[in-house]
Amino acid sequence: MIAVLGVGPGLGLSIARRFGREGFTTALVSRTDTRHASYRESLGGTTHTYAADVTDPAQLEAVLARITDEAGELDTVYFGPADLSGPRPAPLTETGAEALRAPFESIVFPAARLVEAVLPGMLERGSGSLLVAGGLSGKYPMPMLGTLAPASAALRMYVLTLNAALRETGVYAGALTIGGLIDRGDIHREFTKQDQGFAVGTLDPDVIADKAWSLYVERKDAEAEFTAV
């Protein structure tokens, strides 16, 4: 069973569809249930849907418990929520230290709490996988995403370090490092509503999902990079 945390019409749904084709039961989590009926119709098979804000510690703990009770033991968890309600990234030359706080609270800490919740059970079984989506600004300097970059870098290194620590345990952690807009995704839709003053390429979420499946199966690489920048 795979839990997709932060599912949307782009990459999250593609991840669920790719793993579902391999016989996985899927549990989808997003902030609201507005699109859940369409997700279930699109995926078919055994699909469970849950509304929860996974950046909230209590809601994250509760939804993971519900998934386990109703859908079964977690083999794989994909973490990729995107908070469109928070402040937009801005160049570091235009902001101060406080502007760095929100990305850590909405990205890095929730990912670590997720690992804290599910990793002990995976280690006890000697199996399981954690797939985490992050931004390319965590690997290469992108001045226009300045306030997002430190959190992206921390998330990436967190996953890479976790991957190294989990060797020989049977549990795998992998990073999907993404540079570009995800076709069909919410950020792509919002970004293209108006001229941003610069162009960003678009990535196919199905291609990324295929690579996520390869990481899960092969477990050789700690990271896969995708760029349309």
C-alpha positions as CSV (number, residue, x, y, z in Angstrom):
1,M,0.0,0.0,0.0
2,I,1.2,3.5,-0.9
3,A,0.1,6.7,0.9
4,V,0.4,9.8,-1.3
5,L,0.6,12.8,1.0
6,G,-0.1,16.1,-0.8
7,V,-1.9,14.6,-3.7
8,G,-2.9,17.0,-6.5
9,P,-3.9,16.6,-10.2
10,G,-0.2,16.6,-11.3
11,L,2.6,14.6,-9.7
12,G,0.7,13.2,-6.8
13,L,-2.0,11.6,-8.9
14,S,0.6,10.3,-11.4
15,I,2.5,8.6,-8.5
16,A,-0.7,7.0,-7.3
17,R,-1.6,5.8,-10.8
18,R,1.9,4.4,-11.4
19,F,2.0,2.4,-8.2
20,G,-1.6,1.4,-8.6
21,R,-0.7,-0.2,-11.9
22,E,1.6,-2.5,-10.0
23,G,-1.2,-3.6,-7.7
24,F,-0.7,-1.2,-4.9
25,T,-3.7,0.0,-2.8
26,T,-3.5,3.8,-2.8
27,A,-4.3,6.2,0.0
28,L,-4.5,9.8,-1.1
29,V,-4.3,12.7,1.3
30,S,-4.9,16.4,0.5
31,R,-6.0,19.4,2.5
32,T,-9.7,19.2,1.3
33,D,-11.9,16.5,-0.2
34,T,-13.1,18.7,-3.1
35,R,-11.4,16.6,-5.8
36,H,-11.4,13.3,-4.1
37,A,-14.3,11.8,-6.0
38,S,-12.6,12.6,-9.3
39,Y,-9.4,11.1,-8.1
40,R,-11.1,7.9,-7.2
41,E,-12.9,7.8,-10.5
42,S,-9.6,8.4,-12.4
43,L,-7.6,5.8,-10.5
44,G,-10.2,3.1,-10.1
45,G,-9.1,0.0,-8.2
46,T,-8.7,0.2,-4.4
47,T,-8.3,3.9,-3.7
48,H,-8.9,5.5,-0.3
49,T,-9.0,9.3,0.1
50,Y,-8.5,11.5,3.2
51,A,-8.7,15.2,4.0
52,A,-5.9,16.4,6.3
53,D,-3.3,19.2,6.4
54,V,-0.1,17.2,6.8
55,T,1.8,20.3,7.9
56,D,-0.2,20.1,11.1
57,P,1.4,17.6,13.5
58,A,-1.9,16.4,15.0
59,Q,-3.6,16.0,11.6
60,L,-0.7,14.1,10.2
61,E,-0.6,11.7,13.1
62,A,-4.4,11.2,12.9
63,V,-4.5,10.6,9.2
64,L,-1.6,8.1,9.2
65,A,-3.5,6.2,12.0
66,R,-6.7,6.2,9.9
67,I,-4.9,5.0,6.8
68,T,-3.3,2.1,8.6
69,D,-6.6,1.1,10.2
70,E,-8.7,1.4,7.1
71,A,-6.3,0.7,4.2
72,G,-3.6,-1.5,5.7
73,E,0.1,-1.4,6.5
74,L,2.2,1.3,4.8
75,D,4.7,-0.1,2.4
76,T,5.5,3.2,0.7
77,V,4.9,6.8,1.5
78,Y,5.2,9.6,-1.0
79,F,5.6,13.1,0.5
80,G,5.0,16.1,-1.8
81,P,2.6,18.7,-0.5
82,A,2.8,22.2,-1.9
83,D,1.4,25.2,0.1
84,L,0.0,27.8,-2.3
85,S,-1.4,29.9,0.5
86,G,1.9,30.9,2.0
87,P,4.2,33.8,0.9
88,R,5.7,33.5,-2.6
89,P,9.5,32.9,-2.8
90,A,11.5,36.1,-3.1
91,P,15.1,36.9,-3.7
92,L,17.3,37.0,-0.6
93,T,18.3,40.5,-1.4
94,E,14.7,41.7,-0.8
95,T,13.9,39.8,2.4
96,G,15.2,39.2,5.9
97,A,15.9,36.2,8.1
98,E,12.3,35.8,9.2
99,A,11.2,35.0,5.6
100,L,13.1,31.7,5.8
101,R,11.0,30.4,8.6
102,A,7.8,29.5,6.7
103,P,9.3,27.1,4.1
104,F,11.0,25.1,6.9
105,E,7.7,24.9,8.8
106,S,5.7,23.8,5.7
107,I,8.2,21.5,4.1
108,V,11.1,20.3,6.2
109,F,9.5,19.8,9.6
110,P,6.4,17.9,8.2
111,A,8.7,15.6,6.2
112,A,10.7,14.8,9.4
113,R,7.5,14.3,11.4
114,L,6.3,11.9,8.7
115,V,9.5,9.9,8.9
116,E,9.4,9.9,12.7
117,A,5.9,8.4,12.5
118,V,6.4,5.7,9.9
119,L,10.0,4.7,10.1
120,P,10.0,2.7,13.3
121,G,7.4,0.3,11.8
122,M,9.3,0.0,8.6
123,L,12.5,-0.8,10.5
124,E,10.8,-3.4,12.6
125,R,9.5,-5.1,9.5
126,G,12.8,-4.6,7.6
127,S,11.0,-3.2,4.6
128,G,9.4,0.0,3.3
129,S,10.1,3.1,1.2
130,L,10.0,6.8,1.6
131,L,9.9,9.0,-1.5
132,V,10.1,12.8,-1.0
133,A,9.7,15.5,-3.7
134,G,11.7,18.7,-3.4
135,G,12.9,21.6,-5.5
136,L,16.0,22.0,-7.6
137,S,16.8,25.3,-5.8
138,G,18.0,23.0,-3.0
139,K,20.9,21.9,-5.2
140,Y,21.6,24.8,-7.5
141,P,21.4,28.6,-6.7
142,M,18.2,30.1,-8.2
143,P,18.1,33.7,-7.0
144,M,14.4,34.2,-7.7
145,L,13.6,31.4,-5.3
146,G,16.0,32.6,-2.7
147,T,13.7,32.3,0.4
148,L,12.7,28.8,-0.6
149,A,16.3,27.6,-1.3
150,P,17.5,27.0,2.3
151,A,14.5,24.8,3.1
152,S,14.8,22.9,-0.2
153,A,18.5,22.3,0.5
154,A,17.7,21.1,4.0
155,L,15.0,18.7,2.8
156,R,17.2,17.3,0.1
157,M,20.1,16.7,2.4
158,Y,17.7,15.2,5.0
159,V,16.6,12.6,2.5
160,L,20.1,11.8,1.2
161,T,21.4,11.4,4.7
162,L,18.4,9.2,5.6
163,N,19.1,7.1,2.6
164,A,22.7,6.6,3.7
165,A,21.6,5.8,7.3
166,L,19.1,3.2,6.1
167,R,21.5,1.1,4.1
168,E,21.4,-2.6,5.0
169,T,18.1,-2.1,6.9
170,G,15.7,-3.1,4.0
171,V,14.2,0.4,4.1
172,Y,14.7,2.9,1.3
173,A,14.5,6.7,1.1
174,G,14.8,8.6,-2.1
175,A,14.6,12.2,-3.2
176,L,12.8,13.5,-6.3
177,T,14.6,16.8,-7.0
178,I,12.4,18.8,-9.4
179,G,13.2,21.9,-11.4
180,G,10.3,23.1,-13.4
181,L,6.5,23.3,-13.4
182,I,4.6,20.0,-13.2
183,D,2.1,19.7,-16.0
184,R,-1.5,19.5,-14.8
185,G,-0.4,20.5,-11.3
186,D,-1.8,23.3,-9.1
187,I,1.4,25.3,-9.1
188,H,1.5,25.1,-12.9
189,R,-2.0,26.4,-13.1
190,E,-1.4,29.3,-10.7
191,F,1.9,30.2,-12.2
192,T,0.6,30.4,-15.8
193,K,-2.4,32.6,-14.9
194,Q,-0.3,35.7,-15.4
195,D,3.1,36.8,-16.7
196,Q,5.8,36.2,-14.1
197,G,8.5,38.0,-15.9
198,F,10.5,34.9,-16.5
199,A,9.8,31.5,-18.2
200,V,9.9,28.1,-16.5
201,G,9.8,24.8,-18.4
202,T,7.1,22.2,-17.9
203,L,7.7,18.6,-16.8
204,D,5.6,15.5,-17.4
205,P,4.4,14.0,-14.1
206,D,4.0,10.6,-15.6
207,V,7.8,10.6,-16.5
208,I,8.6,11.5,-12.9
209,A,6.3,8.8,-11.6
210,D,8.0,6.2,-13.8
211,K,11.3,7.2,-12.3
212,A,9.9,7.1,-8.8
213,W,8.8,3.5,-9.5
214,S,12.3,2.7,-10.7
215,L,13.9,4.1,-7.6
216,Y,11.5,2.0,-5.5
217,V,12.3,-1.2,-7.4
218,E,16.1,-0.8,-7.9
219,R,17.0,1.1,-4.6
220,K,20.4,1.9,-6.0
221,D,20.2,5.7,-6.3
222,A,19.4,8.1,-3.5
223,E,18.1,10.8,-5.8
224,A,16.6,11.4,-9.3
225,E,16.8,14.9,-10.8
226,F,14.4,16.4,-13.2
227,T,14.9,19.8,-14.8
228,A,13.2,21.9,-17.4
229,V,14.9,25.1,-16.2
